[in-house]
Amino acid sequence: MLDTLTKRLGSLVMGLRRKGRLTESDVDEMLREIRLALLEADVNLLVAKRFIAKVREKAVGEELFGSLNADQTLIKIVRDELVELLGAEETKFSWNPAPPAVILMCGLQGSGKTTTCGKLARWLKKQGKKPMMAACDTQRPAAIQQLEILGEQLEVPVYAKTDGTSPVQIAREAVERCRFLLLDTLIVDTAGRLTIDEPLMEELKQIAQVTKPSEVFMVLDSTTGQEAVNVANAFHERLALTGAIFTKLDGDTRGGAILSVREATGVPVRFVGVGEQSEALDVFYPSRMAERILGMGDVMGIIERAEEAISQEDAKNLEDQMRAGQVDFNTMLQQFQTVRKMGSIRNLMKMIPGLSTMVPEEALNQIDDGKMNQIEAIILSMTPKERTNPDIINGSRRKRIAAGCGRSVEEVNRLINQLYEMRRQMKQFSKMEKRMKKMGRRR
């Protein structure tokens, strides 16, 4: 997400650190580059101008010219202003004291609204809530079926009707059904249009009147650029939006609209979609996003994903196996599955501090999950006995494994050799650790 902006600003930050003392012309040059980077990322022109003006004002006030830590001061000013631009404080969820709390989802057609309903339902379940979804998009026949399939996969009930009942009536009945089933949250999926029109807005207003939503979320496609601001403004004037959800941020290298919406409309960004999977919905943290844009990474994001992907017991078992050098193909398969739960490898690497500025963009773009899939296919082609005891995998077994997964014998040999090398290194590390402990006790 925002790869182009991150690259540009990350390079500027590295350049500043190499300069030492800064002159006024250095600061002016950096601000010009930041302005160009923001505009290239599709940030709204007025928002970009205001941002640069605020940074310049604070930079002058700090008297940083000629100072030894001027680079750190300027980077902090840019970081703080980015946080302010994105929303200095996290917006808390508004829950109805008398359940169900209704979340009304709106947006243009093709923005990913229905898919986002499923993602949000999964997120709510993780928070201990009991959600239900209502299929009020009767304009697109596939939307009802899509929502029902998502509900089945997530084990979330869906209220839907295909007998010509109006979306307003479906929404009214869904609230009653949700209350009857003692569920505490209702997500209402509504119809979208290719453009904003009066019938769409009137229908949404009526649905809002009968459901009295606690939250009104606008789903925006990040690839629409600056037009996202105009769309958000139009919906906000009619519905009083409480938040925006940006989709397709994993595939768009610009995504500058996410920097513009709150400043231009006052609507805070609440979530971002970073993939097609149901778990690919992240809570939006302004400070973390600002630091990622500046190439500072998102260590807390990595930790949270790791905690979600692996339990403490599994982590302890894995650590014991590693220390003892007892890794086998079951261990390797478990590691791959854990990483897969955390998201795509490319997105994880971009969360590592400084990596986006050190690794060429072409190299990052070449990273995908394909290689992991190939290795996983080789392991799954083995018998359980072979995975546990790789020493029995002789020449004929290697040929069978290669034929079973559609890979070459050379690739199978390479993977087995990698496992042996991993075992050797783990045993060496374990011996070194024991030796250091003995030395510590002698002292």
Sine and cosine of phi, psi and omega as CSV:
sin_phi,cos_phi,sin_psi,cos_psi,sin_omega,cos_omega
0.00,0.00,0.66,-0.75,0.03,-1.00
0.78,0.63,0.60,0.80,-0.09,-1.00
-0.87,0.49,-0.68,0.74,-0.04,-1.00
-0.88,0.47,-0.72,0.69,0.00,-1.00
-0.90,0.43,-0.68,0.74,0.01,-1.00
-0.88,0.48,-0.68,0.73,0.01,-1.00
-0.88,0.48,-0.74,0.68,-0.05,-1.00
-0.91,0.42,-0.76,0.65,-0.04,-1.00
-0.94,0.33,-0.58,0.81,0.05,-1.00
-0.88,0.47,-0.65,0.76,0.03,-1.00
-0.91,0.41,-0.64,0.77,0.03,-1.00
-0.89,0.46,-0.67,0.74,0.02,-1.00
-0.88,0.48,-0.71,0.70,0.01,-1.00
-0.89,0.46,-0.63,0.77,0.01,-1.00
-0.90,0.44,-0.65,0.76,0.02,-1.00
-0.89,0.45,-0.66,0.75,-0.05,-1.00
-0.91,0.42,-0.46,0.89,0.00,-1.00
-0.99,0.15,-0.31,0.95,-0.09,-1.00
-0.97,0.23,-0.55,0.84,-0.09,-1.00
0.98,0.18,-0.91,-0.42,0.03,-1.00
-0.94,0.33,0.59,-0.81,-0.02,-1.00
-0.92,-0.39,0.60,-0.80,0.13,-0.99
-0.98,-0.20,0.18,-0.98,0.02,-1.00
-0.89,0.45,-0.58,0.81,0.02,-1.00
-0.92,0.39,-0.56,0.83,0.07,-1.00
-0.87,0.49,-0.71,0.70,-0.02,-1.00
-0.91,0.41,-0.69,0.73,0.02,-1.00
-0.87,0.49,-0.66,0.75,0.00,-1.00
-0.90,0.44,-0.66,0.75,0.01,-1.00
-0.91,0.41,-0.66,0.75,0.00,-1.00
-0.90,0.43,-0.60,0.80,0.07,-1.00
-0.89,0.46,-0.68,0.74,0.00,-1.00
-0.91,0.41,-0.63,0.77,0.03,-1.00
-0.89,0.45,-0.68,0.73,0.00,-1.00
-0.87,0.49,-0.70,0.71,0.02,-1.00
-0.90,0.45,-0.66,0.75,0.01,-1.00
-0.89,0.46,-0.66,0.75,0.02,-1.00
-0.90,0.43,-0.69,0.72,-0.01,-1.00
-0.93,0.38,-0.62,0.78,0.05,-1.00
-0.89,0.45,-0.51,0.86,0.00,-1.00
-0.99,0.11,0.14,0.99,0.04,-1.00
0.96,0.29,0.43,0.90,0.11,-0.99
-0.96,0.28,0.64,-0.76,0.00,-1.00
-0.81,0.59,0.69,-0.72,-0.09,-1.00
-0.84,0.54,-0.73,0.68,-0.01,-1.00
-0.90,0.43,-0.62,0.78,0.02,-1.00
-0.90,0.43,-0.67,0.74,0.01,-1.00
-0.89,0.45,-0.67,0.74,0.01,-1.00
-0.89,0.46,-0.72,0.69,0.00,-1.00
-0.89,0.46,-0.64,0.77,0.00,-1.00
-0.88,0.48,-0.75,0.66,-0.01,-1.00
-0.89,0.46,-0.65,0.76,0.01,-1.00
-0.88,0.47,-0.67,0.75,0.00,-1.00
-0.92,0.40,-0.68,0.74,0.01,-1.00
-0.89,0.45,-0.70,0.72,-0.01,-1.00
-0.88,0.48,-0.69,0.73,-0.02,-1.00
-0.88,0.48,-0.70,0.71,-0.01,-1.00
-0.94,0.33,-0.58,0.81,-0.01,-1.00
-0.89,0.45,-0.67,0.74,0.03,-1.00
-0.91,0.41,-0.65,0.76,-0.02,-1.00
-0.92,0.40,-0.44,0.90,-0.03,-1.00
-0.99,0.15,-0.16,0.99,-0.04,-1.00
0.77,0.64,0.79,0.61,-0.11,-0.99
-1.00,0.01,-0.13,0.99,-0.04,-1.00
-0.91,0.41,0.78,-0.62,0.01,-1.00
0.99,0.12,-0.09,1.00,-0.02,-1.00
-0.98,0.22,0.50,-0.86,-0.01,-1.00
-0.94,0.34,-0.50,0.86,0.00,-1.00
-0.95,-0.31,0.52,0.85,-0.03,-1.00
-0.88,0.47,-0.61,0.79,-0.02,-1.00
-0.88,0.47,-0.69,0.72,0.00,-1.00
-0.90,0.44,-0.65,0.76,-0.01,-1.00
-0.90,0.44,-0.71,0.71,-0.03,-1.00
-0.92,0.39,-0.65,0.76,0.04,-1.00
-0.88,0.47,-0.66,0.75,0.02,-1.00
-0.90,0.44,-0.64,0.77,0.03,-1.00
-0.88,0.47,-0.72,0.69,0.01,-1.00
-0.89,0.46,-0.69,0.73,0.00,-1.00
-0.88,0.47,-0.73,0.69,-0.02,-1.00
-0.90,0.43,-0.62,0.79,0.01,-1.00
-0.94,0.33,-0.54,0.84,0.08,-1.00
-0.91,0.42,-0.67,0.74,0.04,-1.00
-0.88,0.48,-0.69,0.72,0.02,-1.00
-0.89,0.46,-0.64,0.77,0.01,-1.00
-0.90,0.44,-0.65,0.76,-0.04,-1.00
-0.99,0.15,-0.30,0.96,-0.04,-1.00
0.88,-0.48,0.98,-0.20,-0.14,-0.99
-0.87,0.49,-0.53,0.85,-0.06,-1.00
-0.90,-0.43,0.62,-0.79,0.06,-1.00
-0.94,0.33,0.75,-0.66,0.01,-1.00
-0.99,0.13,0.85,-0.52,-0.02,-1.00
-0.98,0.20,0.47,-0.88,0.04,-1.00
-0.92,0.39,0.66,-0.75,0.04,-1.00
-0.99,-0.13,0.91,-0.41,-0.03,-1.00
-0.96,-0.26,0.70,-0.71,0.03,-1.00
-0.95,0.32,0.81,-0.58,0.01,-1.00
-0.88,0.47,-0.41,0.91,0.07,-1.00
-0.92,-0.39,0.99,-0.14,-0.07,-1.00
-0.84,0.55,0.45,-0.89,0.10,1.00
-1.00,0.03,0.50,-0.87,0.17,-0.98
-0.99,0.15,0.81,-0.59,-0.06,-1.00
-0.99,-0.15,0.76,-0.65,0.08,-1.00
-0.92,-0.39,0.93,-0.37,-0.02,-1.00
-1.00,-0.05,0.85,-0.53,-0.02,-1.00
-0.97,-0.22,0.77,-0.64,0.01,-1.00
-0.67,-0.74,0.24,-0.97,-0.01,-1.00
0.40,-0.92,0.14,-0.99,0.01,-1.00
-0.98,0.21,0.33,-0.95,0.02,-1.00
-0.90,0.43,0.70,-0.72,0.03,-1.00
1.00,-0.01,0.03,1.00,-0.02,-1.00
-0.99,0.14,-0.16,0.99,-0.01,-1.00
1.00,-0.07,0.46,0.89,-0.10,-1.00
-0.90,0.43,-0.76,0.66,-0.06,-1.00
-0.91,0.42,-0.70,0.72,0.04,-1.00
-0.87,0.49,-0.64,0.77,-0.01,-1.00
-0.92,0.40,-0.54,0.84,0.07,-1.00
-0.84,0.54,-0.71,0.71,0.03,-1.00
-0.90,0.44,-0.68,0.73,0.02,-1.00
-0.89,0.46,-0.67,0.75,-0.01,-1.00
-0.92,0.39,-0.62,0.79,0.04,-1.00
-0.88,0.47,-0.66,0.75,0.03,-1.00
-0.90,0.44,-0.68,0.73,0.01,-1.00
-0.88,0.47,-0.66,0.75,0.00,-1.00
-0.90,0.44,-0.64,0.77,0.03,-1.00
-0.87,0.49,-0.63,0.78,0.03,-1.00
-0.91,0.42,-0.45,0.89,0.03,-1.00
-0.99,0.11,0.06,1.00,0.01,-1.00
1.00,0.03,0.17,0.98,0.01,-1.00
-1.00,0.05,0.27,-0.96,0.04,-1.00
-0.87,-0.49,1.00,0.02,-0.11,-0.99
-1.00,0.03,0.34,-0.94,0.18,-0.98
-0.70,-0.72,0.48,-0.87,0.02,-1.00
-0.91,-0.42,0.59,-0.81,0.02,-1.00
-0.89,-0.45,0.81,-0.59,-0.03,-1.00
-1.00,0.02,1.00,0.02,-0.01,-1.00
-0.97,-0.23,0.20,0.98,0.10,-1.00
-1.00,-0.08,1.00,0.04,0.00,-1.00
-1.00,-0.04,-0.06,1.00,0.02,-1.00
-0.96,0.27,-0.60,0.80,-0.02,-1.00
-0.94,-0.33,0.97,-0.25,-0.08,-1.00
-0.80,0.60,-0.60,0.80,-0.04,-1.00
-0.93,0.36,-0.33,0.94,-0.05,-1.00
-0.90,0.44,-0.65,0.76,0.00,-1.00
-0.90,0.43,-0.74,0.68,0.01,-1.00
-0.89,0.46,-0.66,0.75,0.01,-1.00
-0.88,0.48,-0.68,0.73,0.00,-1.00
-0.92,0.39,-0.62,0.78,0.02,-1.00
-0.91,0.42,-0.63,0.77,0.03,-1.00
-0.91,0.42,-0.69,0.72,0.04,-1.00
-0.87,0.49,-0.69,0.73,0.01,-1.00
-0.88,0.48,-0.64,0.77,0.02,-1.00
-0.91,0.41,-0.68,0.73,-0.01,-1.00
-0.90,0.43,-0.61,0.79,-0.07,-1.00
-1.00,-0.04,-0.08,1.00,-0.07,-1.00
0.86,0.52,0.72,0.69,0.04,-1.00
-0.86,-0.50,0.81,-0.59,-0.01,-1.00
-0.90,0.43,0.55,-0.84,0.00,-1.00
-0.81,-0.58,0.77,-0.64,0.08,-1.00
-0.99,-0.15,0.88,-0.48,-0.05,-1.00
-0.58,-0.82,0.44,-0.90,0.07,-1.00
-0.63,-0.78,0.65,-0.76,0.01,-1.00
-0.85,-0.53,0.39,0.92,-0.06,-1.00
-0.98,-0.20,0.30,0.95,0.02,-1.00
1.00,-0.01,0.07,1.00,0.05,-1.00
-0.88,0.48,0.63,-0.78,-0.05,-1.00
-0.94,0.35,0.50,-0.87,0.03,-1.00
-0.84,0.54,-0.56,0.83,0.00,-1.00
-0.91,0.42,-0.68,0.73,0.01,-1.00
-0.93,0.37,-0.63,0.78,0.04,-1.00
-0.87,0.49,-0.68,0.73,0.01,-1.00
-0.89,0.46,-0.68,0.73,0.00,-1.00
-0.89,0.46,-0.71,0.70,-0.01,-1.00
-0.93,0.37,-0.57,0.82,-0.01,-1.00
-0.89,0.45,-0.63,0.78,0.03,-1.00
-0.88,0.47,-0.70,0.72,0.00,-1.00
-0.91,0.41,-0.65,0.76,0.01,-1.00
-0.91,0.42,-0.65,0.76,0.02,-1.00
-0.89,0.46,-0.67,0.74,0.02,-1.00
-0.92,0.40,-0.65,0.76,0.00,-1.00
-0.89,0.46,-0.62,0.78,-0.02,-1.00
-0.99,0.12,0.05,1.00,0.00,-1.00
0.87,0.50,0.59,0.81,0.07,-1.00
-1.00,-0.06,0.52,-0.86,-0.16,-0.99
-0.97,-0.22,-0.12,0.99,-0.04,-1.00
-0.62,-0.79,0.70,-0.71,0.05,-1.00
-0.84,-0.55,0.84,-0.54,0.07,-1.00
-0.98,-0.21,0.87,-0.50,-0.07,-1.00
-0.97,-0.24,0.92,-0.39,0.07,-1.00
-1.00,0.05,0.83,-0.56,-0.06,-1.00
-0.92,-0.40,0.20,-0.98,-0.02,-1.00
-0.97,0.26,0.46,-0.89,0.10,-1.00
-0.86,-0.51,0.21,-0.98,0.08,-1.00
-0.77,-0.63,0.23,-0.97,0.07,-1.00
-0.94,0.35,-0.51,0.86,0.09,-1.00
-0.67,-0.74,0.23,-0.97,0.01,-1.00
-0.96,0.27,0.79,-0.62,0.05,-1.00
-0.66,-0.75,0.25,-0.97,-0.10,-0.99
-0.91,0.41,-0.70,0.72,0.03,-1.00
-0.84,0.54,-0.64,0.77,0.02,-1.00
-0.89,0.47,-0.74,0.67,-0.03,-1.00
-0.91,0.42,-0.63,0.77,0.01,-1.00
-0.91,0.42,-0.67,0.75,0.02,-1.00
-0.89,0.46,-0.70,0.72,0.01,-1.00
-0.89,0.45,-0.65,0.76,0.02,-1.00
-0.89,0.46,-0.65,0.76,0.01,-1.00
-0.92,0.39,-0.65,0.76,0.04,-1.00
-0.89,0.46,-0.65,0.76,0.02,-1.00
-0.90,0.44,-0.61,0.80,-0.01,-1.00
-0.91,0.41,-0.62,0.78,-0.06,-1.00
-1.00,0.09,-0.38,0.92,-0.04,-1.00
-0.98,-0.19,-0.36,0.93,-0.04,-1.00
0.74,0.67,0.91,0.41,-0.11,-0.99
-0.91,0.41,0.59,-0.81,0.11,-0.99
-0.98,0.20,-0.55,0.84,0.01,-1.00
-0.73,-0.69,0.65,-0.76,0.10,-1.00
-0.84,-0.54,0.96,-0.29,-0.07,-1.00
-0.98,-0.21,0.74,-0.67,0.08,-1.00
-0.99,-0.15,0.85,-0.52,0.02,-1.00
-1.00,-0.06,0.85,-0.52,-0.08,-1.00
-0.85,-0.52,0.68,-0.73,0.07,-1.00
-0.99,0.14,0.87,-0.49,-0.07,-1.00
-0.91,0.41,-0.33,0.95,-0.02,-1.00
-0.98,0.19,-0.13,0.99,-0.01,-1.00
-0.98,0.21,-0.15,0.99,0.09,-1.00
0.93,0.38,-0.62,-0.78,-0.10,-0.99
-0.91,0.41,-0.35,0.94,0.02,-1.00
-0.89,0.46,-0.42,0.91,0.02,-1.00
-0.85,0.53,-0.57,0.82,0.01,-1.00
-0.91,0.41,-0.70,0.72,0.01,-1.00
-0.90,0.44,-0.66,0.75,0.01,-1.00
-0.90,0.44,-0.72,0.69,0.00,-1.00
-0.88,0.47,-0.65,0.76,0.03,-1.00
-0.88,0.48,-0.71,0.71,-0.03,-1.00
-0.89,0.46,-0.68,0.73,0.01,-1.00
-0.95,0.32,-0.62,0.79,-0.05,-1.00
-0.90,0.43,-0.58,0.81,0.01,-1.00
-0.90,0.44,-0.52,0.86,-0.04,-1.00
-1.00,-0.08,-0.56,0.83,-0.20,-0.98
-0.90,-0.44,-0.12,0.99,-0.07,-1.00
0.82,0.57,0.94,0.35,-0.02,-1.00
-0.87,0.49,0.58,-0.82,0.07,-1.00
-0.96,-0.28,-0.14,0.99,0.00,-1.00
-0.07,-1.00,0.33,-0.94,0.06,-1.00
-0.87,-0.49,0.58,-0.81,0.09,-1.00
-0.85,-0.52,0.87,-0.49,0.01,-1.00
-1.00,-0.09,0.76,-0.65,0.02,-1.00
-0.95,-0.31,0.25,-0.97,0.10,-1.00
0.89,0.46,0.47,0.88,0.04,-1.00
-0.96,0.28,-0.26,0.97,0.04,-1.00
-0.97,0.23,-0.38,0.93,-0.08,-1.00
-0.95,-0.30,-0.13,0.99,-0.05,-1.00
-0.95,-0.31,0.84,-0.54,-0.04,-1.00
-0.99,0.13,-0.19,0.98,-0.01,-1.00
-0.99,-0.15,-0.97,0.25,0.09,-1.00
0.87,0.49,0.42,0.91,-0.06,-1.00
-0.91,0.42,-0.29,0.96,0.01,-1.00
-0.87,0.50,-0.48,0.88,-0.01,-1.00
-0.91,0.42,-0.44,0.90,0.05,-1.00
-0.99,0.11,-0.29,0.96,-0.12,-0.99
-0.99,-0.13,-0.54,0.84,-0.22,-0.98
-0.86,0.51,-0.75,0.66,-0.07,-1.00
-0.92,0.40,-0.68,0.73,-0.03,-1.00
-0.91,0.41,-0.62,0.79,-0.09,-1.00
-1.00,0.10,-0.46,0.89,-0.10,-0.99
-0.86,-0.51,-0.33,0.95,-0.08,-1.00
0.99,0.10,-0.01,1.00,-0.01,-1.00
-1.00,0.03,0.86,-0.50,-0.02,-1.00
-0.97,0.25,0.55,-0.84,0.12,-0.99
-0.98,0.19,0.77,-0.63,-0.09,-1.00
-0.95,-0.32,-0.61,0.79,0.00,-1.00
-0.62,-0.79,0.35,-0.94,0.13,-0.99
-0.73,-0.69,0.68,-0.73,0.05,-1.00
-1.00,-0.05,0.79,-0.61,-0.08,-1.00
-0.83,-0.55,0.50,0.86,0.02,-1.00
0.28,-0.96,0.05,-1.00,-0.03,-1.00
-1.00,0.05,-0.39,0.92,-0.08,-1.00
-0.92,0.40,0.39,-0.92,-0.05,-1.00
-0.91,0.42,-0.41,0.91,0.00,-1.00
-1.00,0.04,-0.05,1.00,-0.10,-1.00
-1.00,0.09,0.83,0.56,0.07,-1.00
-0.71,-0.70,0.88,-0.48,-0.04,-1.00
-0.94,-0.34,0.65,-0.76,0.16,-0.99
-0.90,0.43,0.65,-0.76,-0.04,-1.00
-1.00,0.03,0.88,-0.48,0.08,-1.00
-0.93,-0.37,0.93,-0.37,-0.05,-1.00
-0.81,0.59,-0.70,0.72,-0.06,-1.00
-0.91,0.42,-0.64,0.76,0.01,-1.00
-0.92,0.39,-0.66,0.75,0.01,-1.00
-0.90,0.44,-0.67,0.74,0.01,-1.00
-0.87,0.49,-0.67,0.74,-0.02,-1.00
-0.94,0.35,-0.58,0.82,0.06,-1.00
-0.92,0.38,-0.63,0.78,0.02,-1.00
-0.88,0.47,-0.57,0.82,-0.01,-1.00
-1.00,0.06,0.14,0.99,0.04,-1.00
0.98,0.20,0.29,0.96,-0.03,-1.00
-1.00,0.00,-0.04,1.00,0.04,-1.00
0.97,0.23,-0.11,-0.99,0.00,-1.00
-0.56,-0.83,0.97,0.23,-0.06,-1.00
-0.89,0.46,-0.67,0.74,0.00,-1.00
-0.88,0.48,-0.60,0.80,0.03,-1.00
-0.89,0.46,-0.67,0.75,0.02,-1.00
-0.90,0.43,-0.70,0.72,-0.01,-1.00
-0.88,0.47,-0.70,0.72,-0.01,-1.00
-0.89,0.45,-0.66,0.75,0.02,-1.00
-0.91,0.41,-0.63,0.78,0.01,-1.00
-0.91,0.42,-0.68,0.74,0.01,-1.00
-0.90,0.45,-0.56,0.83,0.01,-1.00
-0.96,0.27,-0.55,0.84,-0.12,-0.99
-0.99,0.15,-0.48,0.87,-0.09,-1.00
-0.69,-0.72,0.69,-0.73,0.01,-1.00
-0.98,0.18,0.28,-0.96,0.01,-1.00
-0.89,0.45,-0.59,0.81,0.00,-1.00
-0.91,0.41,-0.70,0.72,0.02,-1.00
-0.90,0.43,-0.63,0.78,0.01,-1.00
-0.90,0.44,-0.65,0.76,0.01,-1.00
-0.91,0.40,-0.69,0.73,0.02,-1.00
-0.88,0.47,-0.67,0.74,0.01,-1.00
-0.90,0.43,-0.65,0.76,0.02,-1.00
-0.90,0.44,-0.67,0.74,0.00,-1.00
-0.89,0.46,-0.67,0.75,0.01,-1.00
-0.90,0.43,-0.67,0.74,-0.01,-1.00
-0.90,0.44,-0.71,0.70,-0.03,-1.00
-0.89,0.46,-0.59,0.81,-0.03,-1.00
-1.00,0.10,-0.09,1.00,-0.03,-1.00
0.92,0.38,0.47,0.88,-0.06,-1.00
-0.98,-0.20,0.50,0.87,0.00,-1.00
-0.94,0.34,0.63,-0.77,0.10,-1.00
-0.71,-0.71,-0.17,-0.99,-0.05,-1.00
-0.95,0.30,-0.38,0.93,0.11,-0.99
-0.91,0.41,-0.66,0.75,0.04,-1.00
-0.89,0.46,-0.71,0.70,-0.01,-1.00
-0.89,0.46,-0.67,0.74,0.01,-1.00
-0.90,0.44,-0.65,0.76,0.03,-1.00
-0.89,0.46,-0.64,0.77,0.02,-1.00
-0.90,0.44,-0.68,0.74,0.01,-1.00
-0.88,0.47,-0.69,0.73,-0.01,-1.00
-0.91,0.41,-0.56,0.83,0.05,-1.00
-0.91,0.41,-0.73,0.68,0.02,-1.00
-0.87,0.48,-0.64,0.77,-0.01,-1.00
-0.88,0.47,-0.60,0.80,0.03,-1.00
-0.91,0.42,-0.47,0.88,-0.04,-1.00
-0.99,0.17,-0.16,0.99,0.01,-1.00
0.91,-0.42,-0.11,-0.99,-0.04,-1.00
-0.94,0.34,0.53,-0.85,-0.03,-1.00
-0.88,0.47,-0.64,0.77,-0.03,-1.00
-0.87,0.49,-0.70,0.71,0.00,-1.00
-0.91,0.41,-0.60,0.80,0.03,-1.00
-0.91,0.42,-0.66,0.75,-0.01,-1.00
-0.90,0.44,-0.56,0.83,0.00,-1.00
-0.94,0.34,-0.27,0.96,0.02,-1.00
-1.00,0.05,-0.12,0.99,0.01,-1.00
-0.98,0.18,0.81,-0.59,-0.06,-1.00
-0.82,0.58,0.77,-0.64,0.10,-1.00
0.99,0.17,-0.22,0.97,-0.10,-1.00
-0.91,0.41,-0.60,0.80,-0.05,-1.00
-0.90,0.43,-0.42,0.91,0.01,-1.00
-1.00,-0.05,-0.34,0.94,-0.02,-1.00
-1.00,-0.01,-0.58,0.81,-0.05,-1.00
-1.00,-0.08,0.76,-0.65,0.02,-1.00
-0.85,0.53,0.56,-0.83,-0.04,-1.00
-0.86,0.52,-0.59,0.80,-0.01,-1.00
-0.89,0.46,-0.62,0.78,0.00,-1.00
-0.92,0.40,-0.66,0.75,0.03,-1.00
-0.90,0.43,-0.62,0.78,-0.02,-1.00
-0.92,0.39,-0.42,0.91,-0.01,-1.00
-0.99,0.16,-0.23,0.97,-0.01,-1.00
-0.98,0.21,0.82,-0.57,0.09,-1.00
-0.56,-0.83,-0.02,-1.00,-0.04,-1.00
-1.00,0.02,0.06,1.00,-0.04,-1.00
-0.87,0.49,-0.69,0.72,-0.02,-1.00
-0.89,0.45,-0.65,0.76,0.03,-1.00
-0.89,0.45,-0.63,0.77,0.02,-1.00
-0.89,0.46,-0.63,0.78,0.00,-1.00
-0.91,0.42,-0.70,0.71,0.00,-1.00
-0.91,0.42,-0.66,0.75,0.01,-1.00
-0.89,0.46,-0.61,0.79,0.02,-1.00
-0.90,0.44,-0.64,0.77,0.03,-1.00
-0.89,0.45,-0.71,0.70,-0.02,-1.00
-0.90,0.44,-0.67,0.74,-0.02,-1.00
-0.93,0.36,-0.30,0.95,0.04,-1.00
-0.99,0.17,-0.18,0.98,0.03,-1.00
-0.99,0.11,0.37,-0.93,0.12,-0.99
-0.98,0.19,0.36,-0.93,0.05,-1.00
-0.81,0.58,-0.58,0.81,0.00,-1.00
-0.92,0.39,-0.64,0.77,0.00,-1.00
-0.93,0.37,-0.60,0.80,0.01,-1.00
-0.91,0.41,-0.61,0.79,-0.04,-1.00
-0.98,0.22,-0.59,0.80,-0.05,-1.00
-0.78,-0.62,0.99,0.13,-0.07,-1.00
-0.89,0.46,-0.31,0.95,-0.05,-1.00
-0.90,0.44,-0.35,0.94,-0.04,-1.00
-1.00,0.08,-0.07,1.00,-0.06,-1.00
-0.98,0.18,1.00,-0.07,0.01,-1.00
-1.00,0.01,-0.18,-0.98,-0.07,-1.00
-0.86,0.50,-0.71,0.70,-0.03,-1.00
-0.93,0.38,-0.60,0.80,0.03,-1.00
-0.92,0.40,-0.62,0.79,0.01,-1.00
-0.90,0.44,-0.64,0.77,0.04,-1.00
-0.90,0.44,-0.67,0.74,0.01,-1.00
-0.90,0.44,-0.67,0.74,0.01,-1.00
-0.89,0.46,-0.70,0.71,0.00,-1.00
-0.88,0.47,-0.68,0.74,0.00,-1.00
-0.92,0.38,-0.56,0.83,-0.04,-1.00
-0.94,0.33,-0.44,0.90,-0.04,-1.00
-0.93,-0.37,-0.04,1.00,0.03,-1.00
0.97,0.23,0.34,0.94,0.05,-1.00
-0.94,-0.34,0.13,-0.99,-0.03,-1.00
-1.00,0.08,0.34,-0.94,0.04,-1.00
-0.89,0.45,-0.56,0.83,0.02,-1.00
-0.88,0.48,-0.64,0.77,0.02,-1.00
-0.92,0.38,-0.61,0.80,0.05,-1.00
-0.91,0.42,-0.71,0.70,0.03,-1.00
-0.86,0.51,-0.68,0.74,-0.02,-1.00
-0.88,0.47,-0.67,0.75,-0.01,-1.00
-0.92,0.40,-0.65,0.76,0.01,-1.00
-0.90,0.43,-0.67,0.75,0.03,-1.00
-0.90,0.44,-0.60,0.80,0.04,-1.00
-0.89,0.45,-0.63,0.77,0.03,-1.00
-0.91,0.43,-0.70,0.71,0.02,-1.00
-0.88,0.47,-0.65,0.76,0.01,-1.00
-0.91,0.42,-0.63,0.78,0.03,-1.00
-0.89,0.45,-0.68,0.73,0.03,-1.00
-0.87,0.50,-0.72,0.70,-0.03,-1.00
-0.87,0.49,-0.70,0.71,-0.02,-1.00
-0.92,0.40,-0.63,0.77,0.01,-1.00
-0.90,0.43,-0.64,0.77,0.01,-1.00
-0.92,0.39,-0.65,0.76,0.04,-1.00
-0.89,0.45,-0.67,0.74,0.01,-1.00
-0.90,0.44,-0.65,0.76,-0.01,-1.00
-0.91,0.42,-0.66,0.75,0.03,-1.00
-0.90,0.43,-0.67,0.74,0.00,-1.00
-0.89,0.45,-0.64,0.77,-0.01,-1.00
-0.91,0.43,-0.67,0.74,0.01,-1.00
-0.91,0.42,-0.64,0.77,0.00,-1.00
-0.90,0.44,-0.67,0.74,-0.01,-1.00
-0.92,0.39,-0.58,0.81,0.04,-1.00
-0.91,0.41,-0.64,0.77,0.02,-1.00
-0.90,0.44,-0.69,0.72,0.02,-1.00
-0.88,0.48,-0.61,0.79,0.01,-1.00
-0.91,0.41,-0.61,0.79,0.01,-1.00
-0.94,0.35,-0.59,0.80,0.00,-1.00
-0.90,0.44,-0.60,0.80,0.02,-1.00
-0.93,0.36,0.00,0.00,0.00,0.00
